[in-house]
Structures are given as structure tokens and as C-alpha cells.
Amino acid sequence: MANVFGGTTAGFGAAGQTAGGGGGGGGGNNEILVSSARQAMESFKNQTASELGIQNYAQQYKGDLPSRVNGSVGGYMVKKMIALAEQQLSGGTSR
């Protein structure tokens, strides 16, 4: 059975990774599914980094940053996307 991350629910985790990637265990599937959203996602990432007080995030080589910094940007992006989805599902208006 396929899960929302593109992998399968059978063998979930590092030991049972499938060729589809995703689903935990570091599948490395960061593909943007809607190509026209690429620029919007980059802007969203840079805005989120700015809100977290990270200066010049767009110009920095991400390999030189600690994983905690990059993880906080991605984690906060997910938190904001979940809040937006919850708001939309409940019939509320955006902010």
C-alpha cells in the first residue's frame, strides 16, 4: 500500500526501504511535484529562515550550516503548512 511520502507501508523504515524512496529511513525524495511551485517554495523557505533569524539563507552553502539550522527551517515550514491545511479544512480564512 502506498503512503503519502511515495514509499510503501510494507517494510517501513531503513531496513525495508523500497526503490520508491520516501517513507522514512532517508529515501532522499525531495522532488517538487508541481513544477510551477518551485519558486514559491524557495521564497517560502527563505521567508521562514528570515523569521527564525537566519540571515542570508538563500546565499549560504547549506552544507556549511549545522543540520540543526537546516532542520529548524524545514521543520518550521512543515509546521506552517500543517497550520494552513488545518485552517483550510476547518473552513477558516487565511490569517
C-alpha positions as CSV (number, residue, x, y, z in Angstrom):
1,M,0.0,0.0,0.0
2,A,1.4,3.4,-0.9
3,N,1.8,6.1,1.7
4,V,1.7,9.9,1.3
5,F,5.5,10.0,1.1
6,G,5.8,8.0,-2.0
7,G,7.1,4.8,-0.4
8,T,5.1,1.8,0.7
9,T,3.8,0.9,4.2
10,A,5.3,-2.6,3.9
11,G,8.8,-2.5,5.3
12,F,8.5,1.0,6.7
13,G,11.9,2.2,7.9
14,A,15.6,1.9,7.0
15,A,15.8,-1.9,6.8
16,G,12.9,-2.4,4.4
17,Q,13.3,0.6,2.1
18,T,11.8,0.2,-1.3
19,A,13.1,1.6,-4.6
20,G,10.4,4.3,-4.5
21,G,12.2,6.1,-1.7
22,G,10.4,8.2,1.0
23,G,8.6,6.7,4.0
24,G,11.5,7.3,6.4
25,G,15.0,6.0,6.5
26,G,16.5,8.7,4.3
27,G,15.0,7.9,0.9
28,G,16.1,11.3,-0.5
29,N,12.9,12.0,-2.5
30,N,12.7,15.8,-2.3
31,E,11.1,16.1,-5.7
32,I,8.7,19.0,-6.1
33,L,5.5,17.5,-7.7
34,V,4.2,20.8,-9.1
35,S,7.0,22.4,-11.1
36,S,5.4,25.8,-11.1
37,A,5.6,25.8,-7.3
38,R,9.4,25.6,-7.2
39,Q,9.9,29.4,-6.9
40,A,7.1,29.8,-4.4
41,M,8.7,27.0,-2.2
42,E,12.1,28.8,-2.4
43,S,10.6,32.0,-1.3
44,F,8.7,30.3,1.5
45,K,11.9,28.6,2.7
46,N,13.8,32.0,2.7
47,Q,10.9,33.7,4.4
48,T,10.8,31.0,7.1
49,A,14.6,31.2,7.6
50,S,14.3,35.0,8.0
51,E,11.5,34.6,10.6
52,L,13.9,32.3,12.5
53,G,16.6,34.9,12.5
54,I,18.9,33.2,9.9
55,Q,20.5,35.9,7.8
56,N,21.3,35.4,4.0
57,Y,20.0,31.9,4.0
58,A,19.5,31.9,0.2
59,Q,23.1,32.8,-0.5
60,Q,24.7,30.3,2.0
61,Y,26.0,26.9,1.1
62,K,23.7,24.7,3.1
63,G,26.5,22.1,3.6
64,D,28.3,24.6,5.8
65,L,25.4,25.0,8.1
66,P,24.7,22.7,11.1
67,S,22.0,20.2,10.4
68,R,20.1,21.7,13.4
69,V,19.8,25.0,11.5
70,N,18.6,23.4,8.2
71,G,16.3,21.1,10.2
72,S,14.7,24.0,12.0
73,V,13.9,25.8,8.7
74,G,12.3,22.6,7.3
75,G,10.5,21.8,10.5
76,Y,9.1,25.3,10.8
77,M,8.0,25.2,7.1
78,V,6.1,21.9,7.8
79,K,4.5,23.4,10.9
80,K,3.3,26.4,8.9
81,M,1.9,24.2,6.1
82,I,0.1,22.0,8.5
83,A,-1.5,25.0,10.2
84,L,-2.6,26.3,6.8
85,A,-4.1,23.0,5.9
86,E,-5.9,22.7,9.2
87,Q,-7.3,26.2,8.7
88,Q,-8.5,25.4,5.2
89,L,-10.0,22.1,6.2
90,S,-12.0,23.8,9.1
91,G,-13.4,26.3,6.6
92,G,-11.5,29.2,8.1
93,T,-9.9,32.0,6.2
94,S,-6.2,32.6,5.9
95,R,-4.7,34.6,8.7
